Amino acid sequence: MAIVHITRRERFSAAHKLSRPDWSTEKNMEVFGKCANPNWHGHNYDLWVTVKGEQDADTSFVTDLSALSAVIKEHVIRHCDHKNLDLDVPFMKGRYSSTENLAIAIWEQLDAPVKALGCALHRVMVQETENNYVEYFGH
């Protein structure tokens, strides 16, 4: 059978701040601009999770999208939605909250649960703004 890719989108809103603690406020503002606001800033994120696998002989599904949605909500959305990525999200502790690092951390949260659904992660895409997104395809 052919390998098929299917994507599920979920959404969450979260705050974060781009700044390095080892840099001065001035340098952080110079490098990160308004994203280094000491009072944080937020985004309405779109999370696109693409899985791949062979189609089920009976249903033709790669996976049950309802089950995939439940996995994403359990392992990512409930931790991130209306939270501060830097302060509240366990899987972001000790990580700089760039969108690149967020995409990698989300992959790490989803890899095993997606395999338990009988398919494999192909891509995690985190869209931070209408103009900016990060794609991560695993290690």
N, CA, C and O of each residue as an XYZ file, in Angstrom:
556
protein
N       0.836     -1.199      0.000
C       0.000      0.000      0.000
C       0.873      1.252      0.000
O       2.039      1.229      0.395
N       0.277      2.323     -0.449
C       0.976      3.610     -0.503
C       1.018      4.263      0.878
O       0.134      4.057      1.709
N       2.055      5.044      1.098
C       2.144      5.868      2.307
C       1.386      7.162      2.029
O       1.627      7.834      1.026
N       0.480      7.498      2.921
C      -0.353      8.694      2.781
C      -0.092      9.610      3.971
O       0.108      9.145      5.093
N      -0.095     10.915      3.716
C       0.062     11.930      4.761
C      -1.289     12.592      5.016
O      -2.040     12.868      4.080
N      -1.589     12.840      6.271
C      -2.813     13.557      6.625
C      -2.481     14.544      7.738
O      -1.661     14.255      8.609
N      -3.119     15.706      7.704
C      -2.788     16.789      8.629
C      -4.010     17.208      9.434
O      -5.117     17.323      8.907
N      -3.783     17.430     10.702
C      -4.808     17.956     11.611
C      -4.337     19.312     12.119
O      -3.176     19.462     12.498
N      -5.235     20.308     12.130
C      -4.917     21.622     12.681
C      -5.642     21.788     14.007
O      -6.820     21.457     14.140
N      -4.917     22.304     14.976
C      -5.488     22.716     16.258
C      -4.989     24.129     16.514
O      -4.055     24.590     15.859
N      -5.607     24.814     17.461
C      -5.235     26.198     17.754
C      -5.076     26.380     19.257
O      -5.718     25.709     20.065
N      -4.186     27.326     19.601
C      -4.059     27.728     21.002
C      -3.526     29.147     21.060
O      -2.895     29.629     20.119
N      -3.787     29.801     22.165
C      -3.286     31.154     22.425
C      -2.330     31.076     23.602
O      -2.613     30.431     24.612
N      -1.187     31.750     23.454
C      -0.194     31.686     24.532
C       0.684     32.926     24.511
O       0.843     33.587     23.485
N       1.243     33.216     25.664
C       2.176     34.339     25.814
C       3.592     33.796     25.918
O       3.806     32.643     26.293
N       4.547     34.641     25.582
C       5.956     34.330     25.791
C       6.761     35.616     25.652
O       6.217     36.682     25.362
N       8.042     35.495     25.862
C       8.944     36.647     25.722
C      10.237     36.140     25.116
O      10.783     35.124     25.546
N      10.721     36.853     24.116
C      12.019     36.525     23.540
C      13.058     37.406     24.207
O      13.130     38.610     23.957
N      13.844     36.799     25.042
C      14.946     37.518     25.689
C      15.886     36.499     26.295
O      15.488     35.411     26.709
N      17.125     36.884     26.331
C      18.140     36.042     26.960
C      18.467     36.633     28.318
O      18.778     37.821     28.411
N      18.404     35.834     29.371
C      18.679     36.367     30.705
C      20.118     36.848     30.884
O      20.402     37.660     31.764
N      21.019     36.346     30.048
C      22.420     36.750     30.170
C      22.719     38.035     29.387
O      23.858     38.502     29.381
N      21.706     38.608     28.727
C      21.863     39.863     27.995
C      21.183     40.992     28.756
O      20.260     40.761     29.537
N      21.639     42.193     28.523
C      21.007     43.365     29.120
C      19.642     43.603     28.468
O      19.364     43.103     27.378
N      18.809     44.367     29.150
C      17.511     44.752     28.582
C      17.702     45.453     27.253
O      16.945     45.227     26.309
N      18.706     46.296     27.179
C      18.969     47.044     25.946
C      19.323     46.112     24.791
O      18.822     46.276     23.679
N      20.190     45.133     25.058
C      20.579     44.213     23.990
C      19.399     43.345     23.564
O      19.213     43.098     22.373
N      18.605     42.883     24.522
C      17.412     42.107     24.181
C      16.461     42.915     23.309
O      15.923     42.397     22.330
N      16.254     44.172     23.657
C      15.365     45.020     22.855
C      15.954     45.266     21.469
O      15.224     45.318     20.479
N      17.271     45.416     21.403
C      17.933     45.635     20.113
C      17.778     44.414     19.204
O      17.507     44.558     18.012
N      17.948     43.221     19.761
C      17.912     41.997     18.960
C      16.478     41.537     18.698
O      16.142     41.172     17.572
N      15.632     41.554     19.729
C      14.297     40.962     19.622
C      13.176     41.985     19.476
O      12.030     41.605     19.238
N      13.478     43.262     19.613
C      12.463     44.301     19.448
C      11.305     44.130     20.411
O      11.495     43.761     21.570
N      10.098     44.403     19.921
C       8.913     44.356     20.787
C       8.652     42.965     21.355
O       7.912     42.828     22.329
N       9.245     41.933     20.761
C       9.079     40.573     21.280
C       9.807     40.362     22.611
O       9.597     39.357     23.291
N      10.669     41.326     22.975
C      11.374     41.265     24.259
C      10.660     42.087     25.332
O      11.230     42.350     26.390
N       9.440     42.487     25.072
C       8.663     43.273     26.037
C       8.739     42.615     27.415
O       8.389     41.444     27.558
N       9.192     43.354     28.428
C       9.331     42.745     29.759
C       8.002     42.239     30.325
O       7.992     41.418     31.243
N       6.885     42.724     29.783
C       5.568     42.283     30.244
C       4.959     41.214     29.333
O       3.752     40.977     29.375
N       5.797     40.566     28.505
C       5.394     39.466     27.650
C       4.585     39.959     26.441
O       4.265     41.143     26.338
N       4.275     39.068     25.567
C       3.371     39.316     24.437
C       2.786     37.958     24.052
O       3.277     36.916     24.484
N       1.739     37.982     23.240
C       1.077     36.720     22.932
C       0.787     36.524     21.464
O       0.886     37.445     20.653
N       0.427     35.292     21.146
C       0.076     34.905     19.785
C      -1.124     33.974     19.820
O      -1.366     33.274     20.803
N      -1.861     33.983     18.734
C      -2.875     32.965     18.475
C      -2.228     31.984     17.495
O      -2.172     32.228     16.290
N      -1.747     30.884     18.039
C      -0.987     29.916     17.259
C      -1.913     28.954     16.518
O      -2.971     28.577     17.022
N      -1.495     28.568     15.317
C      -2.076     27.425     14.618
C      -1.027     26.327     14.654
O       0.140     26.555     14.337
N      -1.451     25.145     15.039
C      -0.569     23.982     15.100
C      -1.052     22.980     14.070
O      -2.195     22.525     14.129
N      -0.197     22.636     13.134
C      -0.501     21.673     12.081
C       0.342     20.426     12.345
O       1.571     20.494     12.371
N      -0.320     19.299     12.539
C       0.366     18.041     12.801
C       0.078     17.097     11.642
O      -1.067     16.715     11.402
N       1.136     16.727     10.928
C       1.003     15.814      9.791
C       1.541     14.452     10.196
O       2.664     14.331     10.687
N       0.719     13.426      9.981
C       1.131     12.053     10.248
C       1.157     11.293      8.929
O       0.558     11.713      7.939
N       1.858     10.172      8.936
C       1.946      9.365      7.721
C       1.809      7.891      8.072
O       2.125      7.453      9.178
N       1.336      7.159      7.102
C       1.206      5.723      7.290
C       0.455      5.099      6.143
O       0.050      5.772      5.195
N       0.279      3.808      6.246
C      -0.501      3.086      5.250
C      -1.971      3.198      5.586
O      -2.348      3.329      6.750
N      -2.780      3.148      4.579
C      -4.221      3.226      4.777
C      -4.755      1.916      5.355
O      -4.294      0.831      5.000
N      -5.719      2.035      6.237
C      -6.399      0.873      6.771
C      -7.214      0.231      5.642
O      -7.877      0.930      4.875
N      -7.161     -1.078      5.549
C      -7.848     -1.785      4.468
C      -9.369     -1.600      4.529
O     -10.031     -1.568      3.491
N      -9.918     -1.480      5.728
C     -11.376     -1.358      5.870
C     -11.882      0.067      5.735
O     -12.922      0.305      5.120
N     -11.137      1.034      6.320
C     -11.639      2.419      6.362
C     -10.971      3.329      5.344
O     -11.527      4.368      4.987
N      -9.808      2.961      4.881
C      -8.906      3.761      4.033
C      -8.241      4.894      4.804
O      -7.541      5.713      4.209
N      -8.445      4.955      6.113
C      -7.834      5.995      6.942
C      -6.380      5.665      7.248
O      -6.015      4.498      7.397
N      -5.549      6.708      7.341
C      -4.209      6.565      7.901
C      -4.334      6.445      9.410
O      -3.662      5.633     10.046
N      -5.201      7.263      9.965
C      -5.527      7.215     11.388
C      -6.885      7.869     11.569
O      -7.363      8.574     10.680
N      -7.495      7.643     12.693
C      -8.755      8.287     13.043
C      -8.433      9.725     13.452
O      -7.748      9.941     14.452
N      -8.915     10.704     12.696
C      -8.594     12.105     12.987
C      -9.147     12.558     14.334
O      -8.578     13.455     14.958
N     -10.218     11.972     14.785
C     -10.734     12.307     16.123
C      -9.747     11.862     17.195
O      -9.522     12.573     18.175
N      -9.168     10.698     17.007
C      -8.166     10.203     17.961
C      -6.908     11.062     17.900
O      -6.320     11.367     18.937
N      -6.487     11.454     16.705
C      -5.323     12.328     16.577
C      -5.580     13.667     17.261
O      -4.716     14.177     17.975
N      -6.761     14.234     17.046
C      -7.113     15.491     17.702
C      -7.052     15.347     19.220
O      -6.529     16.226     19.906
N      -7.581     14.248     19.744
C      -7.563     14.025     21.194
C      -6.128     13.935     21.720
O      -5.836     14.453     22.797
N      -5.231     13.284     20.975
C      -3.823     13.179     21.378
C      -3.186     14.569     21.409
O      -2.484     14.907     22.362
N      -3.423     15.368     20.383
C      -2.845     16.715     20.324
C      -3.368     17.558     21.481
O      -2.603     18.272     22.129
N      -4.653     17.475     21.736
C      -5.242     18.263     22.830
C      -4.698     17.831     24.186
O      -4.406     18.669     25.039
N      -4.563     16.529     24.381
C      -4.082     16.010     25.666
C      -2.615     16.348     25.912
O      -2.251     16.735     27.022
N      -1.783     16.209     24.908
C      -0.341     16.328     25.103
C       0.227     17.715     24.814
O       1.362     18.006     25.191
N      -0.548     18.575     24.148
C      -0.045     19.907     23.804
C      -1.012     21.013     24.203
O      -0.670     21.872     25.016
N      -2.204     21.001     23.646
C      -3.123     22.140     23.784
C      -3.455     22.418     25.247
O      -3.429     23.573     25.671
N      -3.762     21.401     26.012
C      -4.143     21.640     27.418
C      -3.005     22.265     28.222
O      -3.248     22.951     29.215
N      -1.771     22.030     27.799
C      -0.620     22.611     28.483
C      -0.351     24.050     28.044
O       0.133     24.862     28.833
N      -0.665     24.365     26.789
C      -0.271     25.654     26.198
C      -1.365     26.700     26.137
O      -1.079     27.891     26.255
N      -2.612     26.286     25.956
C      -3.668     27.252     25.658
C      -3.913     28.199     26.831
O      -4.161     27.776     27.960
N      -3.835     29.474     26.531
C      -4.000     30.557     27.515
C      -3.005     30.439     28.666
O      -3.328     30.693     29.826
N      -1.788     30.045     28.306
C      -0.715     29.921     29.277
C       0.471     30.763     28.826
O       0.513     31.263     27.702
N       1.421     30.905     29.722
C       2.690     31.550     29.403
C       3.686     30.430     29.099
O       4.003     29.623     29.973
N       4.171     30.383     27.874
C       5.079     29.306     27.469
C       6.328     29.259     28.339
O       6.869     28.183     28.594
N       6.783     30.406     28.788
C       8.010     30.471     29.577
C       7.812     30.064     31.037
O       8.749     29.598     31.684
N       6.606     30.237     31.549
C       6.375     30.005     32.977
C       5.491     28.809     33.296
O       5.657     28.178     34.340
N       4.555     28.491     32.413
C       3.502     27.539     32.750
C       3.584     26.177     32.066
O       2.941     25.229     32.517
N       4.342     26.061     31.014
C       4.293     24.852     30.183
C       5.437     23.906     30.565
O       6.606     24.214     30.331
N       5.094     22.760     31.151
C       6.141     21.859     31.643
C       7.167     21.474     30.586
O       8.361     21.438     30.884
N       6.739     21.185     29.365
C       7.700     20.732     28.359
C       8.520     21.859     27.744
O       9.373     21.611     26.892
N       8.266     23.103     28.170
C       9.089     24.232     27.729
C      10.029     24.713     28.831
O      10.821     25.628     28.603
N       9.958     24.123     30.007
C      10.838     24.526     31.117
C      12.296     24.378     30.705
O      12.711     23.338     30.193
N      13.062     25.436     30.938
C      14.478     25.411     30.618
C      14.795     25.600     29.146
O      15.951     25.492     28.738
N      13.768     25.884     28.345
C      13.954     26.107     26.907
C      13.603     27.541     26.575
O      12.642     28.104     27.100
N      14.373     28.101     25.724
C      14.094     29.416     25.158
C      12.853     29.273     24.278
O      12.799     28.358     23.457
N      11.857     30.146     24.423
C      10.543     29.928     23.812
C      10.408     30.463     22.384
O       9.378     31.036     22.031
N      11.439     30.278     21.570
C      11.304     30.600     20.153
C      10.312     29.625     19.522
O      10.067     28.544     20.059
N       9.759     30.004     18.408
C       8.830     29.117     17.712
C       9.548     27.858     17.240
O       8.951     26.783     17.192
N      10.820     27.987     16.892
C      11.610     26.820     16.510
C      11.668     25.801     17.648
O      11.426     24.612     17.437
N      11.988     26.274     18.853
C      12.058     25.370     20.007
C      10.691     24.823     20.380
O      10.574     23.674     20.808
N       9.649     25.645     20.220
C       8.291     25.182     20.506
C       7.920     24.032     19.571
O       7.350     23.037     20.021
N       8.227     24.147     18.296
C       7.913     23.082     17.341
C       8.629     21.782     17.708
O       8.035     20.705     17.647
N       9.897     21.881     18.088
C      10.657     20.691     18.484
C      10.059     20.070     19.745
O       9.912     18.851     19.828
N       9.715     20.899     20.719
C       9.140     20.398     21.973
C       7.790     19.720     21.722
O       7.486     18.692     22.327
N       6.989     20.294     20.836
C       5.695     19.681     20.510
C       5.916     18.322     19.849
O       5.222     17.356     20.165
N       6.878     18.246     18.937
C       7.202     16.953     18.316
C       7.506     15.920     19.404
O       6.990     14.802     19.374
N       8.336     16.303     20.348
C       8.732     15.385     21.416
C       7.523     14.925     22.237
O       7.490     13.787     22.704
N       6.544     15.795     22.414
C       5.340     15.437     23.158
C       4.447     14.476     22.382
O       3.764     13.639     22.973
N       4.456     14.598     21.067
C       3.512     13.843     20.239
C       4.069     12.550     19.649
O       3.297     11.674     19.260
N       5.369     12.416     19.577
C       5.969     11.295     18.858
C       5.436      9.933     19.327
O       4.903      9.174     18.519
N       5.570      9.625     20.585
C       5.128      8.317     21.100
C       3.612      8.142     21.030
O       3.154      7.088     20.591
N       2.805      9.144     21.450
C       1.353      8.953     21.361
C       0.846      8.777     19.925
O      -0.122      8.050     19.698
N       1.484      9.429     18.967
C       1.082      9.251     17.566
C       1.438      7.834     17.102
O       0.651      7.200     16.398
N       2.606      7.337     17.485
C       2.967      5.958     17.135
C       1.951      4.971     17.701
O       1.648      3.958     17.070
N       1.424      5.266     18.891
C       0.417      4.393     19.498
C      -0.875      4.364     18.691
O      -1.679      3.444     18.842
N      -1.083      5.359     17.839
C      -2.261      5.390     16.953
C      -2.032      4.560     15.686
O      -2.944      4.401     14.874
N      -0.816      4.032     15.518
C      -0.530      3.194     14.365
C       0.006      3.937     13.157
O      -0.008      3.411     12.044
N       0.477      5.156     13.369
C       1.069      5.932     12.281
C       2.314      6.623     12.835
O       2.727      6.352     13.962
N       2.908      7.507     12.049
C       4.131      8.180     12.483
C       4.025      9.664     12.212
O       3.377     10.090     11.256
N       4.664     10.447     13.060
C       4.739     11.882     12.800
C       5.559     12.123     11.543
O       6.578     11.469     11.319
N       5.118     13.048     10.741
C       5.882     13.480      9.567
C       6.349     14.919      9.733
O       7.489     15.256      9.411
N       5.439     15.776     10.247
C       5.765     17.198     10.354
C       4.938     17.822     11.467
O       3.769     17.491     11.662
N       5.578     18.733     12.192
C       4.887     19.644     13.104
C       5.141     21.037     12.564
O       6.288     21.442     12.378
N       4.068     21.766     12.313
C       4.199     23.148     11.861
C       3.483     24.043     12.866
O       2.306     23.845     13.169
N       4.211     25.024     13.374
C       3.659     25.992     14.312
C       3.629     27.339     13.599
O       4.667     27.896     13.240
N       2.421     27.847     13.404
C       2.250     29.152     12.762
C       2.025     30.180     13.864
O       1.014     30.159     14.568
N       2.990     31.073     13.992
C       2.968     32.083     15.052
C       2.144     33.303     14.648
O       1.381     33.840     15.451
N       2.303     33.732     13.405
C       1.530     34.850     12.849
C       1.119     34.459     11.445
O       1.516     33.403     10.951
N       0.332     35.294     10.802
C      -0.067     34.965      9.428
C       1.125     34.942      8.483
O       1.038     34.375      7.394
N       2.235     35.552      8.885
C       3.419     35.619      8.031
C       4.559     34.708      8.451
O       5.503     34.527      7.682
N       4.504     34.124      9.653
C       5.630     33.360     10.184
C       5.195     31.989     10.665
O       4.240     31.852     11.430
N       5.917     30.975     10.198
C       5.689     29.635     10.734
C       6.988     28.840     10.695
O       7.917     29.155      9.951
N       7.020     27.799     11.524
C       8.178     26.916     11.611
C       7.689     25.501     11.310
O       6.631     25.083     11.781
N       8.469     24.777     10.525
C       8.194     23.370     10.267
C       9.324     22.546     10.867
O      10.496     22.906     10.760
N       8.957     21.435     11.500
C       9.965     20.525     12.036
C       9.595     19.105     11.600
O       8.449     18.674     11.731
N      10.582     18.404     11.088
C      10.378     17.068     10.534
C      11.075     15.986     11.351
O      11.324     14.896     10.837
N      11.388     16.259     12.592
C      11.991     15.249     13.450
C      13.496     15.315     13.460
O      14.105     16.185     12.837
N      14.081     14.391     14.171
C      15.521     14.393     14.420
C      16.321     14.030     13.203
O      17.550     13.990     13.262
